Amino acid sequence: MSNRNDHLKQIKRNANKFKFLVVASMAAVAIVGSAFPPASAAGGFNQYGYNYSARIFSGSADGVDKVLDGKVWGDPTYANDHLVMKWNAAWDACNANGYNNPAFCAGAWDINQWNGNVTGGSGWSEQIKIIWVGSAAEKSTYWVDGGYSVWGNYEVISDKAMNPDRVKYIWAAGSPNGLGSSK
């Protein structure tokens, strides 16, 4: 019995560690995403996987922290996983203007697709949708029931994952969970 309990505890620890890295990856876009110039005047992907002109990151998770060292924020576990992040112009405008001004932030969104089912990957996968809701969080008129708060001014409206043992997790299932949905 203790082996099963130990196994479940390890799954939970791994899930929490994975969630931390995924949220940290989203923070890379939220905090510094708009602070870096495009790879070239014509746009295109830089060496890390960012294309700021198209508002996309696509590459190994190793590049999301802008240090190509076989690690993601010092951890090699998820470095080979493939990550795609997409965000809109309102997301960049919000990041550039203080995170709480509806004139810039209303309609801001970010979506992330993490795929560890690649050669040398962790085996974890996760899909996340985030919207701006403002500092009122759960009391905001933008808040969607079923989500959770992240970074104070944003809400994760959809968060579904699967671990290497094919155990599925649903951490957020907002309704509606479409980007730009209205209540």
N, C-alpha and C positions, 0 to 999 in steps of 0.2 A: 504494500500500500504506500509506503514512504517513497518508493521509486516513482510511482504515478504522481504523488504530490510534489516531489522534487522536480519532475518533468514539467508539471503545470506551472510551478513557480518559475522555472527557467524560461518557459514560453512567455510568461507575463513580463519577466525582466527584459527579454529580447524584444517584445512588443513595445515596451516603454522606451527602450534604447532606440529602436527603429523610429518610433514616433518623434522622439527628440531630434534625430537627424533630419527627418523629413521637414519638420517645422523650422529647423535651423536653415535648411535649404531655401524654404519659402522666405525666410527672413533676409536671405541674401538679395532677393529681388525687392522685398519691402524696404529694406534699409539702404542698400547701396545700388540697387539695380539701375536707377536712372542717373546715378552719379558718374557712370563711366561712359565715355564716348563710343560711338559705333566703331567697329573694327576698321572701317575705311570710309572714305567719303561716300562710296557707293553702297555702304552697308556690308552685310555678310557676317559670317560667324567668326569669332576670334578663336584663339588657341584653347580657350577654356570651354567653349560651347555656347557662348552668349552671342546673340544677334540683337543688339539694342534697337536697331532700326525697325526690325520686324517684331520686337518685343517677345522674343523666344529664347529659351535656353534649350539646347538639345545636345546631349552628350553623356559621357560617363559622369557619375556623381562626383568623382575625383575633381572635376573642373569647377563645380559650383562654388567652392570656397576660394577660387582663383589662385590655387597653389597646386600644381600638378606634381604630387608627391606620392601617389598611390594610396592616399588617405582622404577622408572627408572630415575636416576639423580634427585631425590627429588620429582618426580611427580607420584602419584598413578594411574593416568588415564589409562596408557598403560601397567602396571606391569603384568597383567594376560595374555596379548597377547602372542601368540607363535611366536618365531623368529627362523629362520634357516638361518645361514650365512655359506658360503663355500668360500674358497680362495685357491690359488695354491701356490706352492713353490716359484715362482717368486715374489709373493706378500710379502712373508716373507723375501726373499733375498733383495728386494727393501727397505723394512722397516728397515732392519739391515744395509743398506749401503748408506743411504742418499737420497733416493727418486728421484734422478735425473741421475743415471748412467744406460744407456741402457744395459750395460753388465749384470747387475743384474735385471733391472726392465722391460725390453722389454717382453711383454707377460703376465705381472702381471694382475690378475683379481680377482674380488670379486663379489659374487652374494648373494642377500638377499631376503628372503621371509618372510614378516610380515603378521601374521594372527590374527586379533582381533575378528574373528567370532568364539570365544570359550566362554565357560561358564565364566562369569565375565569379558569378554573382552571388548575392546573399540568399536568394530564393524568395525574398519578400516582394510584394507588389502592393501599390496603394494608389488610389485616385482621390484627389481633393479639389474642392471648389471653395473659394474664399470671396467674400464681398465686403465692402466697406459699410459700416453701420454707424460710425461716429462714437464719441466718448460715452454716450448714454447706454451703449451696449444693449443689454436685454430690454431696456426701456425705449430704445430707439424705434422710430416708425419704420426704419429699414430692416429691423430684426426679423429673422425667419424662425418660426418655431421648429425645434429639433436640431438646431445647430449649437455650436459652442464658441465662446469668445477667445480670440487670440490677439495679442499685441494691444489690447485695450480698445482699439477702434475698428476692429475687423471681426467677422464671424465666419467660421468654417461651416458651410451649409451642407456639404456632402463630404464624407470621409469614410472610405471603404478600403479594407486591406485584406491580404491573405499572406499567411506566414509559410515558411518552407514545408511545414507538415500539412498544408492545404486547409488550415483552420481559418475561417473567414471572420473578419471583425467589421462591425459597423459602428464607428465612433460618432458619426453625425449623419442624420437623414432628415435634413430640413425640408419643409413643405411650404411653398414650392421651392425647388432647388435649382431652378434655371437661372442663368446669369441674366440680370435685368428683369427678373420677374417682378410683378407687382402683386400685392395682396388683394 
